Amino acid sequence: MAQEIVYIGFGSNVGDRQELCDRAVALMNLLPRSCVIGVSSYYESEPIDPQGILGPTWFYNGVVRLETGLSPQRLLGILQETERALGRDGDNRCGPRTMDFDIIFFGQHVIEQPGLIIPHPRLHQRRFVLEPLVELDPDWNHPSFHRSVKELLASLEDTSRVNKLDVIPGAKYGSRPACSSGPSA
């Protein structure tokens, strides 16, 4: 499979949220056939949860920009395994979570399969997704709406509070050396 630019959203509202987000970024640096090429700031966001299922603790959220040769299905499988390894309760997927990963974009592909919809079907309604996306790549074009993420954020009706945090994403674990296309001359 050819290399694709992928955006992955991540968030936590259980336990040490910053620690869990740092671990998530570090683990994404270890994905096979992949290279993290950008990480947004962390944002603290109030839960969007009219039924009160998520609990009162605000989320730490962010977005990673990844270049990968993995298929969307394989990437999803690895991310779900990683959620479980970080303590995600598989029996209560709608409740509070130690880690939640969402594939927001996979290149300009539109994928609708059981268990996998890309672009993420609600990204255009979520401030906590759009703000970090705009930070990473404001001109990224949504393949179905044919609008940039910056335009989607400008027209957003979501009034939930999202605060950019003054922490260095992933700093606790560092990152592997920059990816290269092969041996240097």
Secondary structure per residue as TSV (DSSP state, phi and psi in degrees):
chain	resnum	aa	ss	phi	psi
A	1	M	-	360.0	140.2
A	2	A	-	-68.3	156.0
A	3	Q	-	-67.6	138.8
A	4	E	E	-127.6	151.3
A	5	I	E	-88.1	127.5
A	6	V	E	-128.5	141.9
A	7	Y	E	-113.8	127.3
A	8	I	E	-121.3	122.8
A	9	G	E	-88.0	146.8
A	10	F	E	-140.8	152.2
A	11	G	E	-162.8	155.3
A	12	S	E	-146.2	138.6
A	13	N	-	-135.5	24.2
A	14	V	S	-132.3	137.5
A	15	G	S	74.1	-152.7
A	16	D	S	-80.2	92.6
A	17	R	H	-59.5	-42.1
A	18	Q	H	-66.3	-43.5
A	19	E	H	-58.0	-46.0
A	20	L	H	-65.1	-40.0
A	21	C	H	-67.2	-39.9
A	22	D	H	-61.4	-42.2
A	23	R	H	-64.1	-40.4
A	24	A	H	-60.7	-44.9
A	25	V	H	-63.8	-43.4
A	26	A	H	-61.4	-42.1
A	27	L	H	-68.1	-34.1
A	28	M	H	-67.0	-27.2
A	29	N	T	-66.9	-15.5
A	30	L	T	-102.9	1.4
A	31	L	-	-59.7	138.2
A	32	P	T	-66.1	148.7
A	33	R	T	52.9	32.5
A	34	S	E	-142.6	158.4
A	35	C	E	-145.5	124.3
A	36	V	E	-72.7	122.7
A	37	I	E	-116.4	5.0
A	38	G	E	-176.0	143.2
A	39	V	E	-134.7	128.3
A	40	S	-	-71.9	170.9
A	41	S	-	-63.5	165.0
A	42	Y	-	-87.3	145.9
A	43	Y	E	-126.7	140.7
A	44	E	E	-100.7	128.2
A	45	S	E	-134.0	142.9
A	46	E	-	-71.5	145.8
A	47	P	-	-63.8	134.1
A	48	I	-	-93.8	99.1
A	49	D	-	-159.3	77.5
A	50	P	T	-58.3	-27.4
A	51	Q	T	-87.8	-8.5
A	52	G	-	75.9	20.5
A	53	I	-	-74.1	-33.6
A	54	L	S	-77.7	-12.8
A	55	G	-	85.7	173.8
A	56	P	S	-84.5	-15.1
A	57	T	-	-71.4	130.3
A	58	W	-	-68.7	155.3
A	59	F	E	-88.2	150.8
A	60	Y	E	-98.0	130.1
A	61	N	E	-130.7	157.6
A	62	G	E	-166.1	177.8
A	63	V	E	-136.9	138.6
A	64	V	E	-110.2	138.1
A	65	R	E	-101.6	124.9
A	66	L	E	-128.1	140.7
A	67	E	E	-105.5	124.6
A	68	T	E	-141.6	151.5
A	69	G	-	-104.4	3.8
A	70	L	S	-73.9	151.9
A	71	S	-	-74.6	158.0
A	72	P	H	-57.3	-39.6
A	73	Q	H	-66.8	-42.7
A	74	R	H	-66.7	-42.0
A	75	L	H	-60.4	-45.7
A	76	L	H	-58.5	-44.6
A	77	G	H	-59.9	-43.7
A	78	I	H	-65.9	-42.0
A	79	L	H	-64.2	-39.4
A	80	Q	H	-66.8	-39.4
A	81	E	H	-60.6	-41.5
A	82	T	H	-66.3	-40.9
A	83	E	H	-55.1	-48.3
A	84	R	H	-62.0	-43.2
A	85	A	H	-62.6	-29.0
A	86	L	T	-89.6	9.6
A	87	G	T	96.6	12.4
A	88	R	-	-64.4	133.0
A	89	D	-	-81.8	104.6
A	90	G	G	-68.5	-22.7
A	91	D	G	-82.1	-17.6
A	92	N	G	-130.3	61.6
A	93	R	T	-65.8	-19.3
A	94	C	T	-91.2	-7.5
A	95	G	S	-90.0	-167.6
A	96	P	-	-53.9	151.0
A	97	R	-	-143.0	139.8
A	98	T	S	-70.7	-37.4
A	99	M	-	-155.5	138.7
A	100	D	E	-134.4	125.7
A	101	F	E	-111.5	141.0
A	102	D	E	-134.4	129.4
A	103	I	E	-78.6	112.9
A	104	I	E	-84.9	-51.3
A	105	F	E	-134.7	146.0
A	106	F	E	-127.6	90.8
A	107	G	T	56.7	-139.5
A	108	Q	T	-105.6	22.3
A	109	H	-	-77.1	145.3
A	110	V	-	-114.5	117.8
A	111	I	E	-125.7	127.5
A	112	E	E	-132.2	98.9
A	113	Q	E	-133.1	159.9
A	114	P	T	-56.5	122.9
A	115	G	T	82.3	-0.5
A	116	L	E	-148.9	108.2
A	117	I	E	-124.9	120.7
A	118	I	E	-135.5	134.2
A	119	P	S	-60.8	158.0
A	120	H	-	-55.1	129.9
A	121	P	T	-67.1	-16.1
A	122	R	T	-118.1	9.1
A	123	L	G	-58.3	-34.7
A	124	H	G	-73.6	-5.8
A	125	Q	G	-107.9	2.7
A	126	R	-	-122.3	111.6
A	127	R	H	-60.3	-39.2
A	128	F	H	-68.5	-12.5
A	129	V	H	-96.4	-45.6
A	130	L	H	-69.0	-39.0
A	131	E	H	-60.2	-49.4
A	132	P	H	-67.1	-32.3
A	133	L	H	-62.4	-44.7
A	134	V	H	-63.9	-36.5
A	135	E	H	-61.0	-41.6
A	136	L	H	-77.2	-42.6
A	137	D	-	-159.5	81.2
A	138	P	T	-61.1	-23.7
A	139	D	T	-95.9	4.5
A	140	W	-	-59.6	130.8
A	141	N	B	-95.9	130.2
A	142	H	-	-73.8	122.2
A	143	P	T	-68.2	-18.4
A	144	S	T	-97.4	-38.3
A	145	F	T	-88.9	-16.5
A	146	H	-	55.3	41.8
A	147	R	-	-134.9	150.0
A	148	S	B	-73.7	159.2
A	149	V	H	-64.3	-29.6
A	150	K	H	-63.4	-41.5
A	151	E	H	-68.0	-38.5
A	152	L	H	-63.0	-41.6
A	153	L	H	-64.8	-41.5
A	154	A	H	-63.4	-29.5
A	155	S	T	-99.7	8.0
A	156	L	-	-68.4	136.9
A	157	E	-	-98.1	-7.4
A	158	D	-	-63.4	119.6
A	159	T	-	-103.0	9.6
A	160	S	-	-64.5	153.0
A	161	R	-	-84.7	132.6
A	162	V	E	-135.5	120.5
A	163	N	E	-117.3	126.2
A	164	K	E	-70.4	133.0
A	165	L	-	-96.1	149.7
A	166	D	S	-95.4	63.6
A	167	V	S	-134.1	157.2
A	168	I	-	-92.2	114.9
A	169	P	T	-60.0	131.2
A	170	G	T	70.7	6.2
A	171	A	T	-64.4	-29.1
A	172	K	T	-60.8	-36.2
A	173	Y	T	-107.8	-6.1
A	174	G	-	67.7	-167.5
A	175	S	-	-142.4	163.3
A	176	R	-	-76.3	165.9
A	177	P	-	-57.7	156.7
A	178	A	-	-56.3	144.6
A	179	C	-	-71.1	149.2
A	180	S	-	-132.7	164.1
A	181	S	S	-86.5	-3.0
A	182	G	S	160.2	-174.4
A	183	P	-	-64.6	144.8
A	184	S	-	-84.3	156.3
A	185	A	-	-82.0	360.0
